[in-house]
Amino acid sequence: MNHKLLLSAALAAALAGAVGAPSAYAGGKEKCYGISPVGGNDCANLAGTHSCAGQATVANDPGEYKIVEKGTCESLGGFDKETAKKIIAEKG
């Protein structure tokens, strides 16, 4: 019985995280590419080589992002997703 309870709790937590994730960008937040330090990214990269936070292997990689206050990305030296894709394609 404890095993079922544990499984149910784990599933509920996973679903709550998936449903709650978009709210991280609400309230004036946005993704800012090219500003994360090594191991300081917030989630998956554009290249698709990893899918988790904290896995950036190069500082300021244009394919990695941090979530920042809306309107502050450019002043931090970063760029939006479209610009990041262009930079990556040019390096290709």
KAPEMO-V591136 format. One record per pair of residues at least 24 apart in sequence whose ideal C-beta (glycine too) atoms are under 7 Angstrom apart, sorted by the first residue. I is the first residue (numbers start at 1). J is the second residue. Records with the same first field share a line. If there is no record, write none. Layout:
BEGIN
I = J, J
END
This chain:
BEGIN
24 = 67
25 = 67
28 = 69, 70
29 = 67, 68, 69, 70
30 = 68, 70, 73
31 = 65, 67, 81
32 = 65, 66, 68, 73, 76, 78
33 = 62, 64, 65, 78, 79, 80, 81, 84
34 = 60, 61, 62, 77, 78, 79, 84
35 = 60, 66, 76, 77, 78
36 = 64, 65, 66
40 = 66
41 = 65, 66
42 = 66, 67
46 = 84, 85, 88
62 = 87, 88
63 = 88
END
